Amino acid sequence: MFSLSMAASAAVLFLQEPTTEVQDAGPDAPEATSAQLAEPEVEAAAELAPISERGEQVNFRRRFRSWELGEHSGFLGNRFVSIGFFGRRRNTARVELRVETGTYEDNPLTIVCIAQETRRTMGWIGWDRDDIVYGCDFTQNEQPIDRSFEMALKSSRFFGRTERAGEYQFGDTVLRFSMGDVNAGHILTETHSGYTVWHDDVVVGAIETGLMRTEIFVPAEPGELRENVILLMAILMTYRDPEEADGN
C-alpha cells in the first residue's frame, strides 16, 4: 500500500501544470518562442508607433493674405515691429491668424502672436532662455478665450544653435513642443530638423523640415486634440525669426 500511495503522489505531481515562476535553468535552457513574446511586443509597438503611422499627414499652404492647414484656414497677416522691453528696443514679428472654418465659421477665432514677457514657468526647458518669449493671445468677438501659447527662445550667437520650445494650453490640456532633430517615422527613416509635440509624454504631432519639403503630422482622429494640434502647427509654421527683420 505504501508503494502504491507514493506512486500515485508522484503521478499527481507529474501531471500538475507548471507555475508561472521563472527559474534560472542554466545556459542550455531554451529561449522563449516568438509566440510567447508576441502579445507584449505588439502592445509595446502600438505605444511606440511613430506619429506618421498613428496620425495623419496634412499640408500647409501660405498665400499672400491667407493660410491653410488640414481642414482649417483663414486670414494671415504679418509684419515686423519694434517694441521696448527692459529699457531697450527689439525687433519682433507680429503675426495675426484668423480661423474661419469648421467650428469657427460663424464665430472666427483670432490669434495674435508677438514678443512679450513670459506668463508661464516652463521649468522643464533646460537651456538658458532669452528674457522675452513669443506669445499668442486668443479671442472670439474681441473677447479673450481660455487658450495660451508661449515659445521660449534662445538666439543663435557666434554660430551657436538656435533653440525653441514652449507650451500651448487649451482648457486643462497642455501640449509641449520643442525644436530639434525629428524622425516622425516616414518611409525613408531620415532625421530632419523641425518640431515635436507631446501630450502627457506621447508624441501627438511633428513637423519635419527636409531639403525639398516639409511634412506635418497631426492626430488622425477628429476632435479637440486634433483641432488644437493643427492650430499649434499653424502658429509654428507662420512664426518669423526677428533676425529676418533687417531684410524686410
Secondary structure, 3 states (H helix, E strand, C coil): CHHHHHHHHHHHHHHCCCCCCCCCCCCCCCCCCHHHHHHHHHHHHHHHCCHHHHEEEECEEECCCEEEECCEEEEEEEEEEEEEECCEEEEEEEEEEEECCHHHCCCCEEEEEEEECCCCCCCCCCCCCCCCEEEEEEEECCEECCEEEEEEEECCCCCCCCEEEEEEEECCEEEEEEEEEECCCCCCCCCEEEEEEEECCEEEEEEEECCCCEEEEEECCCCHHHHHHHHHHHHHHHCCCHHHHHHC
